[in-house]
């Protein structure tokens, strides 16, 4: 019984150990905050990393960037799925052919969704701009 009690205290730590650790953590956090206080009074100018000046322009830029990233990836995956389909049919493996057809279908569906969302965003921005 005494051994179990001793093991419990060493595994979980005593209350004084926890209190000491808590005070240490608080003093470290306070020290970090106190050392940064003089620098917070300095005026810092941050340049705008976004080249857009308005929300519609920002949406168009983001939409173009997404299309520029997604379309090359989609082309690579369409070629990859085509090779898998070609190899599956050459080997006479219907399971691989089905996987390749599914992959090709999902790549096309994903590409259509991304391009459609981009076109929709551009259309909404252009419509809102004409009001």
Order of alpha helices (4+ residues) and beta strands (2+ residues): alpha-alpha-alpha-alpha
